[in-house]
Amino acid sequence: MTEQTASAKIVLGIDIGGTGIKGAPVNVETGELLCERVRIDTPQPATPEAVGAVVKQLVDQFNWQGPIGCTFPAIVHNGVTLSAANVDASWLNAPAQDILSQVTGLPLKLINDADAAGLAEGIFGAAKGKAGKVLVITLGTGIGSALIVDGKLISNTEFGHLIFKNNEIAEKYCSGKVKDDLNLKWKEYSQRLNEYVQHLQLLLSPDLLIIGGGISKKHEKFIPELTDLRFPVVPAELKNDAGIVGAALEAAREFGVL
């Protein structure tokens, strides 16, 4: 460990997704991952016991003893998961924060995965210093969303669950998983995504849209195809690490690291 990292404020960030669980120690003053992140496939079925075992595996792999920030793909209110769209139904109304804290034996703060990504982008990424309404959407197994108004996160917005096309929720129409499952070409996928983004424009009139999630690595394939919008669209600067960074940042605030 260098002198710089030895004096840094560090929190372990863990990002639980529908297909993968990844983590890394984060310098919460700079937003930098201090080593290469580790990714483990999300167990199927993704029950509390199975997911908890993977989270503990990550903690042990980093030999971690401090506070943990952890994302979850659900509405998270006071540590309780109030939805379970892309994980096992046994998480519904579960005391998820307590479950994961107990299995690790460490202080742990749970936050919605897209909210964590939005928080990270607001502090360290594409929304840094931006006034007005900034909307962050993450395109992966589902669609997550985060709304930042004048730098303040409005939590648990769940715009990926808007009833949208053919009476389906939006994430069943244009998530990253939908592109893969239907083997959509980029042009076809961009058309679907554009319809959804125009719907968000009608409802929210954001000043900026940031697109993250795994698919954002290929943002040049679809962002230029988004048209008839009154606001700029940019890729997430922290890319697929935003959830890890935002979770660590939220825990740092909760446990007095910052």
LINTA-V645574 format. One record per residue. RES is the residue in one small letter. PHI is phi as a letter, one per 20 degrees, with the letter a starting at -180 (NA if undefined). BURIAL is + if it has 16 or more other C-alpha atoms within 10 Angstrom, else -. D_CENTER is the distance of its C-alpha to the mean C-alpha in whole Angstrom. Layout:
res=RES phi=PHI burial=BURIAL d_center=D_CENTER
res=RES phi=PHI burial=BURIAL d_center=D_CENTER
//
This chain:
res=m phi=NA burial=- d_center=28
res=t phi=f burial=- d_center=29
res=e phi=f burial=- d_center=31
res=q phi=f burial=- d_center=28
res=t phi=f burial=- d_center=25
res=a phi=f burial=- d_center=28
res=s phi=e burial=- d_center=28
res=a phi=f burial=- d_center=24
res=k phi=e burial=- d_center=22
res=i phi=c burial=+ d_center=19
res=v phi=c burial=+ d_center=17
res=l phi=e burial=+ d_center=15
res=g phi=d burial=+ d_center=11
res=i phi=c burial=+ d_center=10
res=d phi=d burial=+ d_center=7
res=i phi=e burial=+ d_center=8
res=g phi=c burial=+ d_center=8
res=g phi=f burial=+ d_center=11
res=t phi=d burial=+ d_center=13
res=g phi=b burial=- d_center=12
res=i phi=c burial=+ d_center=11
res=k phi=c burial=+ d_center=11
res=g phi=b burial=+ d_center=12
res=a phi=a burial=+ d_center=14
res=p phi=f burial=+ d_center=16
res=v phi=c burial=+ d_center=15
res=n phi=f burial=+ d_center=18
res=v phi=f burial=+ d_center=16
res=e phi=e burial=- d_center=19
res=t phi=d burial=- d_center=18
res=g phi=n burial=+ d_center=15
res=e phi=e burial=+ d_center=16
res=l phi=f burial=+ d_center=16
res=l phi=e burial=- d_center=19
res=c phi=b burial=- d_center=19
res=e phi=f burial=- d_center=18
res=r phi=f burial=+ d_center=15
res=v phi=d burial=- d_center=16
res=r phi=c burial=+ d_center=15
res=i phi=c burial=- d_center=16
res=d phi=g burial=- d_center=16
res=t phi=f burial=+ d_center=15
res=p phi=f burial=+ d_center=18
res=q phi=c burial=- d_center=20
res=p phi=f burial=- d_center=21
res=a phi=e burial=+ d_center=17
res=t phi=f burial=+ d_center=19
res=p phi=g burial=+ d_center=19
res=e phi=f burial=- d_center=22
res=a phi=f burial=- d_center=20
res=v phi=f burial=+ d_center=17
res=g phi=g burial=+ d_center=18
res=a phi=f burial=+ d_center=21
res=v phi=f burial=+ d_center=18
res=v phi=g burial=+ d_center=16
res=k phi=f burial=+ d_center=20
res=q phi=f burial=- d_center=20
res=l phi=f burial=+ d_center=18
res=v phi=g burial=+ d_center=19
res=d phi=f burial=- d_center=23
res=q phi=f burial=- d_center=22
res=f phi=e burial=- d_center=21
res=n phi=l burial=- d_center=24
res=w phi=e burial=+ d_center=22
res=q phi=c burial=- d_center=24
res=g phi=d burial=- d_center=22
res=p phi=f burial=+ d_center=19
res=i phi=c burial=+ d_center=15
res=g phi=d burial=+ d_center=12
res=c phi=c burial=+ d_center=10
res=t phi=e burial=+ d_center=7
res=f phi=b burial=+ d_center=8
res=p phi=e burial=+ d_center=8
res=a phi=a burial=+ d_center=10
res=i phi=f burial=+ d_center=12
res=v phi=d burial=+ d_center=12
res=h phi=c burial=+ d_center=16
res=n phi=l burial=- d_center=18
res=g phi=n burial=+ d_center=16
res=v phi=d burial=+ d_center=17
res=t phi=e burial=+ d_center=15
res=l phi=d burial=+ d_center=17
res=s phi=b burial=+ d_center=15
res=a phi=b burial=+ d_center=15
res=a phi=f burial=+ d_center=14
res=n phi=c burial=- d_center=13
res=v phi=c burial=+ d_center=15
res=d phi=f burial=+ d_center=18
res=a phi=f burial=- d_center=20
res=s phi=f burial=- d_center=21
res=w phi=f burial=+ d_center=18
res=l phi=f burial=+ d_center=19
res=n phi=m burial=+ d_center=20
res=a phi=e burial=+ d_center=20
res=p phi=f burial=+ d_center=20
res=a phi=f burial=+ d_center=17
res=q phi=f burial=+ d_center=16
res=d phi=f burial=+ d_center=20
res=i phi=g burial=+ d_center=20
res=l phi=f burial=+ d_center=18
res=s phi=f burial=+ d_center=20
res=q phi=f burial=- d_center=23
res=v phi=f burial=- d_center=22
res=t phi=e burial=+ d_center=21
res=g phi=m burial=- d_center=24
res=l phi=c burial=- d_center=22
res=p phi=f burial=+ d_center=20
res=l phi=c burial=+ d_center=17
res=k phi=d burial=+ d_center=14
res=l phi=d burial=+ d_center=12
res=i phi=b burial=+ d_center=9
res=n phi=g burial=+ d_center=7
res=d phi=f burial=+ d_center=3
res=a phi=f burial=+ d_center=3
res=d phi=f burial=+ d_center=6
res=a phi=f burial=+ d_center=5
res=a phi=f burial=+ d_center=4
res=g phi=f burial=+ d_center=7
res=l phi=f burial=+ d_center=9
res=a phi=f burial=+ d_center=9
res=e phi=f burial=+ d_center=10
res=g phi=f burial=+ d_center=13
res=i phi=e burial=+ d_center=14
res=f phi=d burial=+ d_center=15
res=g phi=d burial=+ d_center=14
res=a phi=f burial=+ d_center=15
res=a phi=d burial=+ d_center=15
res=k phi=g burial=- d_center=17
res=g phi=m burial=- d_center=20
res=k phi=e burial=+ d_center=20
res=a phi=e burial=- d_center=21
res=g phi=n burial=- d_center=21
res=k phi=e burial=+ d_center=18
res=v phi=d burial=+ d_center=15
res=l phi=d burial=+ d_center=13
res=v phi=d burial=+ d_center=10
res=i phi=c burial=+ d_center=9
res=t phi=d burial=+ d_center=7
res=l phi=d burial=+ d_center=9
res=g phi=b burial=+ d_center=9
res=t phi=g burial=+ d_center=11
res=g phi=c burial=+ d_center=11
res=i phi=c burial=+ d_center=9
res=g phi=e burial=+ d_center=7
res=s phi=b burial=+ d_center=8
res=a phi=b burial=+ d_center=9
res=l phi=d burial=+ d_center=12
res=i phi=d burial=+ d_center=14
res=v phi=d burial=+ d_center=18
res=d phi=l burial=- d_center=20
res=g phi=n burial=+ d_center=17
res=k phi=d burial=- d_center=16
res=l phi=f burial=+ d_center=13
res=i phi=e burial=- d_center=14
res=s phi=f burial=+ d_center=12
res=n phi=l burial=+ d_center=11
res=t phi=f burial=+ d_center=13
res=e phi=l burial=+ d_center=12
res=f phi=f burial=+ d_center=13
res=g phi=f burial=+ d_center=12
res=h phi=d burial=+ d_center=15
res=l phi=f burial=- d_center=18
res=i phi=f burial=- d_center=21
res=f phi=c burial=+ d_center=22
res=k phi=d burial=- d_center=24
res=n phi=l burial=- d_center=26
res=n phi=m burial=- d_center=25
res=e phi=d burial=- d_center=22
res=i phi=f burial=+ d_center=19
res=a phi=g burial=+ d_center=17
res=e phi=f burial=+ d_center=14
res=k phi=e burial=+ d_center=18
res=y phi=d burial=+ d_center=19
res=c phi=b burial=+ d_center=17
res=s phi=f burial=+ d_center=14
res=g phi=f burial=+ d_center=14
res=k phi=f burial=+ d_center=15
res=v phi=f burial=+ d_center=18
res=k phi=g burial=+ d_center=19
res=d phi=f burial=- d_center=19
res=d phi=f burial=- d_center=21
res=l phi=e burial=- d_center=23
res=n phi=l burial=- d_center=24
res=l phi=f burial=- d_center=24
res=k phi=f burial=- d_center=25
res=w phi=g burial=- d_center=23
res=k phi=f burial=- d_center=25
res=e phi=f burial=- d_center=25
res=y phi=f burial=+ d_center=21
res=s phi=f burial=+ d_center=21
res=q phi=f burial=+ d_center=24
res=r phi=f burial=+ d_center=21
res=l phi=f burial=+ d_center=18
res=n phi=f burial=+ d_center=21
res=e phi=g burial=+ d_center=22
res=y phi=f burial=+ d_center=19
res=v phi=f burial=+ d_center=18
res=q phi=f burial=+ d_center=22
res=h phi=f burial=- d_center=21
res=l phi=f burial=+ d_center=19
res=q phi=g burial=+ d_center=21
res=l phi=f burial=- d_center=24
res=l phi=e burial=- d_center=22
res=l phi=c burial=- d_center=20
res=s phi=l burial=+ d_center=22
res=p phi=f burial=+ d_center=19
res=d phi=e burial=+ d_center=21
res=l phi=b burial=+ d_center=18
res=l phi=d burial=+ d_center=15
res=i phi=d burial=+ d_center=12
res=i phi=d burial=+ d_center=11
res=g phi=c burial=+ d_center=8
res=g phi=n burial=+ d_center=7
res=g phi=g burial=+ d_center=10
res=i phi=f burial=+ d_center=13
res=s phi=f burial=+ d_center=12
res=k phi=f burial=- d_center=15
res=k phi=d burial=- d_center=17
res=h phi=g burial=- d_center=17
res=e phi=f burial=- d_center=21
res=k phi=e burial=- d_center=21
res=f phi=c burial=+ d_center=20
res=i phi=f burial=+ d_center=19
res=p phi=f burial=- d_center=23
res=e phi=e burial=- d_center=24
res=l phi=e burial=+ d_center=22
res=t phi=c burial=- d_center=25
res=d phi=l burial=- d_center=27
res=l phi=d burial=- d_center=24
res=r phi=e burial=- d_center=25
res=f phi=b burial=- d_center=22
res=p phi=f burial=- d_center=21
res=v phi=c burial=+ d_center=18
res=v phi=c burial=+ d_center=16
res=p phi=f burial=+ d_center=14
res=a phi=f burial=+ d_center=11
res=e phi=f burial=+ d_center=13
res=l phi=e burial=+ d_center=11
res=k phi=l burial=+ d_center=10
res=n phi=e burial=+ d_center=8
res=d phi=e burial=+ d_center=9
res=a phi=f burial=+ d_center=7
res=g phi=f burial=+ d_center=4
res=i phi=f burial=+ d_center=8
res=v phi=f burial=+ d_center=9
res=g phi=f burial=+ d_center=8
res=a phi=f burial=+ d_center=9
res=a phi=f burial=+ d_center=12
res=l phi=f burial=+ d_center=13
res=e phi=f burial=+ d_center=12
res=a phi=f burial=+ d_center=15
res=a phi=g burial=+ d_center=17
res=r phi=f burial=- d_center=18
res=e phi=f burial=- d_center=18
res=f phi=d burial=+ d_center=20
res=g phi=m burial=- d_center=22
res=v phi=f burial=+ d_center=21
res=l phi=d burial=- d_center=21
//
